[in-house]
Amino acid sequence: MIEIRTIEPTKTNLKAFTQFQIDLYKGNDCYVPPLISDDVATLSPGKNPAFDFCEAVYFMAFRDGRPVGRIAGIINDQVNKTQGKHTARFGFVDFIDDEEVSEALFKAVEDWARGKGMDRIIGPLGFTDLDHEGMLVEGFSELSTMATIYNYPYYPEHLSRLGYEKDSDWVEFQMEVPDAIPDKYNRIAEIVKKKFGLRVVKYTDRKRIKNEYGKALFHLINDAYDGLYEYSHLTERQIDYYIDIYLGLLNLDLVTLVVDKDDALVGVGISMPSMSRALQKSGGKLWPFGWWHLLKGLKGKNDRVDLLLVAVKPEFQNKGVNALLFQDLIPYYQKNGYKLAESNPEMETNAKVQGQWEYFTNRQHRRRRSFFKSLR
């Protein structure tokens, strides 16, 4: 018999909620665990500023006193008001390969959503687009990244059985880092510089980039991603929160800003050495030795780089700014010995974004999906 418990968001409970996933994938060479402390902060109403406009509930399934599944229910009021909808989200979902378990978990989150007046549920999604989203449906034998969900192949099968249907897909690409910048990228980049008066800005001081372009960077993300699938605009409190979290971790060689003649930010490209193997070795924990593995991942030898973020101001999109970004970044990739680059998720319908990879040797190696179900 399956027992569903509502999990109160205490630090101890949220650690157990996160640890369940790590235990479920123990020994899986493709799974990349989160840092437990990061997920606990994300799920904590007192820490995550997304709770200014979101509410959430957490459920865990138990059999004979042992955890066998987990799921979160989320309502993002900001997105619902913008879209004029009554949609709930499910996320942070994991379960053993047992139909009784998955049925009990999803019944709990669906009943909660109905009780809140929602008529539709979608997921897996987080509170905002900076959380992990999309259930893996292709590429189960590929090493995951720190920015994406990994799940077993039986997950989407369970969702289909429970009446969930495809809502949207993301695709991911792996590129080979070229020995030289593609000629076409060089030509386009030089044209763009002259035509629009753009230039690349690099920083070596974290405090300076934070003070001069920290807020502008996240406002650019809001502008560039506006209108994308279920996008949740970042508030000023969230921007301050993410500036403190992320800007301290970045290798500034791998951060490229493009500005216009007035020094206004029009494009940004942010990469990071792959942390997949380091996170696997850490087991999701900083102590006692996880910090050492993470430091080696950031500073040590690595043959992979993750393209965490590319954003371009709407009026400059499709005008070659991306070529300018990669004209700057590729030499740094070469300098650091990166052989492969991961695109991370892109909407399958976004042909313009995917078109930027045609000048590189690439393969589309993963696909992930959001599912929906009517609650009426």
ZIFENPE-V239336 format. One record per residue. N is the residue number from 1. RES is the residue in three letters. SS is DSSP state (helix for helix, strand for strand, loop for the rest). BURIAL is + if it has 9 or more other ideal C-beta (glycine too) atoms within 8 Angstrom, else -. Layout:
# ZIFENPE-V239336
n=N res=RES ss=SS burial=BURIAL
n=N res=RES ss=SS burial=BURIAL
This chain:
# ZIFENPE-V239336
n=1 res=MET ss=loop burial=-
n=2 res=ILE ss=strand burial=+
n=3 res=GLU ss=strand burial=-
n=4 res=ILE ss=strand burial=+
n=5 res=ARG ss=strand burial=-
n=6 res=THR ss=strand burial=-
n=7 res=ILE ss=loop burial=+
n=8 res=GLU ss=loop burial=-
n=9 res=PRO ss=loop burial=+
n=10 res=THR ss=loop burial=-
n=11 res=LYS ss=helix burial=-
n=12 res=THR ss=helix burial=-
n=13 res=ASN ss=helix burial=+
n=14 res=LEU ss=helix burial=+
n=15 res=LYS ss=helix burial=+
n=16 res=ALA ss=helix burial=+
n=17 res=PHE ss=helix burial=+
n=18 res=THR ss=helix burial=+
n=19 res=GLN ss=helix burial=+
n=20 res=PHE ss=helix burial=+
n=21 res=GLN ss=helix burial=+
n=22 res=ILE ss=helix burial=+
n=23 res=ASP ss=helix burial=-
n=24 res=LEU ss=helix burial=-
n=25 res=TYR ss=loop burial=+
n=26 res=LYS ss=loop burial=-
n=27 res=GLY ss=loop burial=-
n=28 res=ASN ss=loop burial=-
n=29 res=ASP ss=loop burial=-
n=30 res=CYS ss=loop burial=+
n=31 res=TYR ss=loop burial=+
n=32 res=VAL ss=loop burial=+
n=33 res=PRO ss=loop burial=+
n=34 res=PRO ss=loop burial=+
n=35 res=LEU ss=loop burial=+
n=36 res=ILE ss=helix burial=+
n=37 res=SER ss=helix burial=-
n=38 res=ASP ss=helix burial=-
n=39 res=ASP ss=helix burial=+
n=40 res=VAL ss=helix burial=+
n=41 res=ALA ss=helix burial=+
n=42 res=THR ss=helix burial=+
n=43 res=LEU ss=helix burial=+
n=44 res=SER ss=loop burial=+
n=45 res=PRO ss=loop burial=-
n=46 res=GLY ss=loop burial=-
n=47 res=LYS ss=loop burial=-
n=48 res=ASN ss=loop burial=+
n=49 res=PRO ss=helix burial=+
n=50 res=ALA ss=helix burial=+
n=51 res=PHE ss=helix burial=+
n=52 res=ASP ss=helix burial=-
n=53 res=PHE ss=loop burial=-
n=54 res=CYS ss=strand burial=+
n=55 res=GLU ss=strand burial=-
n=56 res=ALA ss=strand burial=+
n=57 res=VAL ss=strand burial=+
n=58 res=TYR ss=strand burial=+
n=59 res=PHE ss=strand burial=+
n=60 res=MET ss=strand burial=+
n=61 res=ALA ss=strand burial=+
n=62 res=PHE ss=strand burial=+
n=63 res=ARG ss=strand burial=+
n=64 res=ASP ss=loop burial=-
n=65 res=GLY ss=loop burial=-
n=66 res=ARG ss=strand burial=-
n=67 res=PRO ss=strand burial=+
n=68 res=VAL ss=strand burial=+
n=69 res=GLY ss=strand burial=+
n=70 res=ARG ss=strand burial=+
n=71 res=ILE ss=strand burial=+
n=72 res=ALA ss=strand burial=+
n=73 res=GLY ss=strand burial=+
n=74 res=ILE ss=strand burial=+
n=75 res=ILE ss=strand burial=+
n=76 res=ASN ss=strand burial=+
n=77 res=ASP ss=helix burial=+
n=78 res=GLN ss=helix burial=+
n=79 res=VAL ss=helix burial=+
n=80 res=ASN ss=helix burial=+
n=81 res=LYS ss=helix burial=-
n=82 res=THR ss=helix burial=-
n=83 res=GLN ss=helix burial=-
n=84 res=GLY ss=loop burial=-
n=85 res=LYS ss=loop burial=-
n=86 res=HIS ss=loop burial=-
n=87 res=THR ss=strand burial=+
n=88 res=ALA ss=strand burial=+
n=89 res=ARG ss=strand burial=+
n=90 res=PHE ss=strand burial=+
n=91 res=GLY ss=strand burial=+
n=92 res=PHE ss=strand burial=+
n=93 res=VAL ss=strand burial=+
n=94 res=ASP ss=strand burial=+
n=95 res=PHE ss=strand burial=+
n=96 res=ILE ss=loop burial=-
n=97 res=ASP ss=loop burial=-
n=98 res=ASP ss=loop burial=-
n=99 res=GLU ss=helix burial=-
n=100 res=GLU ss=helix burial=-
n=101 res=VAL ss=helix burial=+
n=102 res=SER ss=helix burial=+
n=103 res=GLU ss=helix burial=+
n=104 res=ALA ss=helix burial=+
n=105 res=LEU ss=helix burial=+
n=106 res=PHE ss=helix burial=+
n=107 res=LYS ss=helix burial=-
n=108 res=ALA ss=helix burial=+
n=109 res=VAL ss=helix burial=+
n=110 res=GLU ss=helix burial=+
n=111 res=ASP ss=helix burial=-
n=112 res=TRP ss=helix burial=+
n=113 res=ALA ss=helix burial=+
n=114 res=ARG ss=helix burial=+
n=115 res=GLY ss=helix burial=-
n=116 res=LYS ss=loop burial=+
n=117 res=GLY ss=loop burial=-
n=118 res=MET ss=loop burial=+
n=119 res=ASP ss=loop burial=-
n=120 res=ARG ss=strand burial=+
n=121 res=ILE ss=strand burial=+
n=122 res=ILE ss=strand burial=+
n=123 res=GLY ss=strand burial=+
n=124 res=PRO ss=loop burial=+
n=125 res=LEU ss=loop burial=+
n=126 res=GLY ss=loop burial=+
n=127 res=PHE ss=loop burial=+
n=128 res=THR ss=loop burial=+
n=129 res=ASP ss=loop burial=+
n=130 res=LEU ss=loop burial=-
n=131 res=ASP ss=loop burial=+
n=132 res=HIS ss=loop burial=+
n=133 res=GLU ss=loop burial=+
n=134 res=GLY ss=loop burial=+
n=135 res=MET ss=strand burial=+
n=136 res=LEU ss=strand burial=+
n=137 res=VAL ss=strand burial=-
n=138 res=GLU ss=strand burial=-
n=139 res=GLY ss=loop burial=+
n=140 res=PHE ss=loop burial=-
n=141 res=SER ss=loop burial=-
n=142 res=GLU ss=loop burial=+
n=143 res=LEU ss=loop burial=-
n=144 res=SER ss=loop burial=+
n=145 res=THR ss=loop burial=+
n=146 res=MET ss=loop burial=+
n=147 res=ALA ss=loop burial=-
n=148 res=THR ss=loop burial=+
n=149 res=ILE ss=loop burial=+
n=150 res=TYR ss=loop burial=+
n=151 res=ASN ss=loop burial=-
n=152 res=TYR ss=loop burial=-
n=153 res=PRO ss=loop burial=-
n=154 res=TYR ss=helix burial=-
n=155 res=TYR ss=helix burial=+
n=156 res=PRO ss=helix burial=+
n=157 res=GLU ss=helix burial=-
n=158 res=HIS ss=helix burial=+
n=159 res=LEU ss=helix burial=+
n=160 res=SER ss=helix burial=+
n=161 res=ARG ss=helix burial=-
n=162 res=LEU ss=loop burial=+
n=163 res=GLY ss=loop burial=-
n=164 res=TYR ss=loop burial=-
n=165 res=GLU ss=strand burial=-
n=166 res=LYS ss=strand burial=-
n=167 res=ASP ss=strand burial=-
n=168 res=SER ss=strand burial=+
n=169 res=ASP ss=strand burial=+
n=170 res=TRP ss=strand burial=+
n=171 res=VAL ss=strand burial=+
n=172 res=GLU ss=strand burial=+
n=173 res=PHE ss=strand burial=+
n=174 res=GLN ss=strand burial=+
n=175 res=MET ss=strand burial=+
n=176 res=GLU ss=strand burial=+
n=177 res=VAL ss=loop burial=+
n=178 res=PRO ss=loop burial=+
n=179 res=ASP ss=loop burial=-
n=180 res=ALA ss=loop burial=-
n=181 res=ILE ss=loop burial=+
n=182 res=PRO ss=loop burial=+
n=183 res=ASP ss=helix burial=-
n=184 res=LYS ss=helix burial=-
n=185 res=TYR ss=helix burial=+
n=186 res=ASN ss=helix burial=+
n=187 res=ARG ss=helix burial=-
n=188 res=ILE ss=helix burial=+
n=189 res=ALA ss=helix burial=+
n=190 res=GLU ss=helix burial=-
n=191 res=ILE ss=helix burial=+
n=192 res=VAL ss=helix burial=+
n=193 res=LYS ss=helix burial=+
n=194 res=LYS ss=helix burial=-
n=195 res=LYS ss=helix burial=-
n=196 res=PHE ss=helix burial=+
n=197 res=GLY ss=loop burial=-
n=198 res=LEU ss=loop burial=+
n=199 res=ARG ss=strand burial=-
n=200 res=VAL ss=strand burial=+
n=201 res=VAL ss=strand burial=+
n=202 res=LYS ss=loop burial=+
n=203 res=TYR ss=loop burial=+
n=204 res=THR ss=loop burial=-
n=205 res=ASP ss=loop burial=-
n=206 res=ARG ss=helix burial=+
n=207 res=LYS ss=helix burial=-
n=208 res=ARG ss=helix burial=-
n=209 res=ILE ss=helix burial=+
n=210 res=LYS ss=helix burial=+
n=211 res=ASN ss=helix burial=-
n=212 res=GLU ss=helix burial=-
n=213 res=TYR ss=helix burial=+
n=214 res=GLY ss=helix burial=+
n=215 res=LYS ss=helix burial=-
n=216 res=ALA ss=helix burial=+
n=217 res=LEU ss=helix burial=+
n=218 res=PHE ss=helix burial=+
n=219 res=HIS ss=helix burial=+
n=220 res=LEU ss=helix burial=+
n=221 res=ILE ss=helix burial=+
n=222 res=ASN ss=helix burial=+
n=223 res=ASP ss=helix burial=+
n=224 res=ALA ss=helix burial=+
n=225 res=TYR ss=helix burial=+
n=226 res=ASP ss=loop burial=+
n=227 res=GLY ss=loop burial=-
n=228 res=LEU ss=loop burial=-
n=229 res=TYR ss=loop burial=-
n=230 res=GLU ss=loop burial=+
n=231 res=TYR ss=loop burial=+
n=232 res=SER ss=loop burial=+
n=233 res=HIS ss=loop burial=-
n=234 res=LEU ss=loop burial=+
n=235 res=THR ss=loop burial=+
n=236 res=GLU ss=helix burial=-
n=237 res=ARG ss=helix burial=-
n=238 res=GLN ss=helix burial=+
n=239 res=ILE ss=helix burial=+
n=240 res=ASP ss=helix burial=+
n=241 res=TYR ss=helix burial=+
n=242 res=TYR ss=helix burial=+
n=243 res=ILE ss=helix burial=+
n=244 res=ASP ss=helix burial=-
n=245 res=ILE ss=helix burial=-
n=246 res=TYR ss=helix burial=-
n=247 res=LEU ss=loop burial=+
n=248 res=GLY ss=loop burial=-
n=249 res=LEU ss=loop burial=-
n=250 res=LEU ss=loop burial=+
n=251 res=ASN ss=loop burial=-
n=252 res=LEU ss=helix burial=+
n=253 res=ASP ss=helix burial=-
n=254 res=LEU ss=helix burial=+
n=255 res=VAL ss=strand burial=+
n=256 res=THR ss=strand burial=+
n=257 res=LEU ss=strand burial=+
n=258 res=VAL ss=strand burial=+
n=259 res=VAL ss=strand burial=+
n=260 res=ASP ss=loop burial=+
n=261 res=LYS ss=loop burial=-
n=262 res=ASP ss=loop burial=-
n=263 res=ASP ss=loop burial=-
n=264 res=ALA ss=loop burial=-
n=265 res=LEU ss=strand burial=+
n=266 res=VAL ss=strand burial=+
n=267 res=GLY ss=strand burial=+
n=268 res=VAL ss=strand burial=+
n=269 res=GLY ss=strand burial=+
n=270 res=ILE ss=strand burial=+
n=271 res=SER ss=strand burial=+
n=272 res=MET ss=strand burial=+
n=273 res=PRO ss=strand burial=+
n=274 res=SER ss=loop burial=+
n=275 res=MET ss=loop burial=+
n=276 res=SER ss=helix burial=+
n=277 res=ARG ss=helix burial=-
n=278 res=ALA ss=helix burial=+
n=279 res=LEU ss=helix burial=+
n=280 res=GLN ss=helix burial=+
n=281 res=LYS ss=helix burial=-
n=282 res=SER ss=helix burial=+
n=283 res=GLY ss=loop burial=-
n=284 res=GLY ss=loop burial=+
n=285 res=LYS ss=loop burial=-
n=286 res=LEU ss=loop burial=-
n=287 res=TRP ss=loop burial=-
n=288 res=PRO ss=loop burial=-
n=289 res=PHE ss=loop burial=-
n=290 res=GLY ss=helix burial=+
n=291 res=TRP ss=helix burial=+
n=292 res=TRP ss=helix burial=-
n=293 res=HIS ss=helix burial=+
n=294 res=LEU ss=helix burial=+
n=295 res=LEU ss=helix burial=+
n=296 res=LYS ss=helix burial=+
n=297 res=GLY ss=helix burial=+
n=298 res=LEU ss=helix burial=+
n=299 res=LYS ss=helix burial=-
n=300 res=GLY ss=loop burial=-
n=301 res=LYS ss=loop burial=-
n=302 res=ASN ss=loop burial=+
n=303 res=ASP ss=loop burial=-
n=304 res=ARG ss=strand burial=+
n=305 res=VAL ss=strand burial=+
n=306 res=ASP ss=strand burial=+
n=307 res=LEU ss=strand burial=+
n=308 res=LEU ss=strand burial=-
n=309 res=LEU ss=strand burial=-
n=310 res=VAL ss=strand burial=+
n=311 res=ALA ss=strand burial=+
n=312 res=VAL ss=strand burial=+
n=313 res=LYS ss=loop burial=+
n=314 res=PRO ss=helix burial=-
n=315 res=GLU ss=helix burial=-
n=316 res=PHE ss=helix burial=+
n=317 res=GLN ss=loop burial=+
n=318 res=ASN ss=loop burial=-
n=319 res=LYS ss=loop burial=-
n=320 res=GLY ss=loop burial=+
n=321 res=VAL ss=helix burial=+
n=322 res=ASN ss=helix burial=+
n=323 res=ALA ss=helix burial=+
n=324 res=LEU ss=helix burial=+
n=325 res=LEU ss=helix burial=+
n=326 res=PHE ss=helix burial=+
n=327 res=GLN ss=helix burial=+
n=328 res=ASP ss=helix burial=+
n=329 res=LEU ss=helix burial=+
n=330 res=ILE ss=helix burial=+
n=331 res=PRO ss=helix burial=-
n=332 res=TYR ss=helix burial=+
n=333 res=TYR ss=helix burial=+
n=334 res=GLN ss=helix burial=+
n=335 res=LYS ss=helix burial=-
n=336 res=ASN ss=loop burial=+
n=337 res=GLY ss=loop burial=-
n=338 res=TYR ss=loop burial=+
n=339 res=LYS ss=loop burial=-
n=340 res=LEU ss=strand burial=+
n=341 res=ALA ss=strand burial=+
n=342 res=GLU ss=strand burial=+
n=343 res=SER ss=loop burial=+
n=344 res=ASN ss=loop burial=+
n=345 res=PRO ss=loop burial=+
n=346 res=GLU ss=strand burial=+
n=347 res=MET ss=strand burial=+
n=348 res=GLU ss=loop burial=+
n=349 res=THR ss=loop burial=-
n=350 res=ASN ss=loop burial=-
n=351 res=ALA ss=helix burial=-
n=352 res=LYS ss=helix burial=-
n=353 res=VAL ss=helix burial=+
n=354 res=GLN ss=helix burial=+
n=355 res=GLY ss=helix burial=-
n=356 res=GLN ss=helix burial=+
n=357 res=TRP ss=helix burial=+
n=358 res=GLU ss=loop burial=-
n=359 res=TYR ss=loop burial=-
n=360 res=PHE ss=loop burial=+
n=361 res=THR ss=loop burial=-
n=362 res=ASN ss=strand burial=+
n=363 res=ARG ss=strand burial=-
n=364 res=GLN ss=strand burial=-
n=365 res=HIS ss=strand burial=-
n=366 res=ARG ss=strand burial=+
n=367 res=ARG ss=strand burial=+
n=368 res=ARG ss=strand burial=+
n=369 res=ARG ss=strand burial=+
n=370 res=SER ss=strand burial=+
n=371 res=PHE ss=strand burial=+
n=372 res=PHE ss=strand burial=+
n=373 res=LYS ss=strand burial=+
n=374 res=SER ss=strand burial=-
n=375 res=LEU ss=loop burial=+
n=376 res=ARG ss=loop burial=-
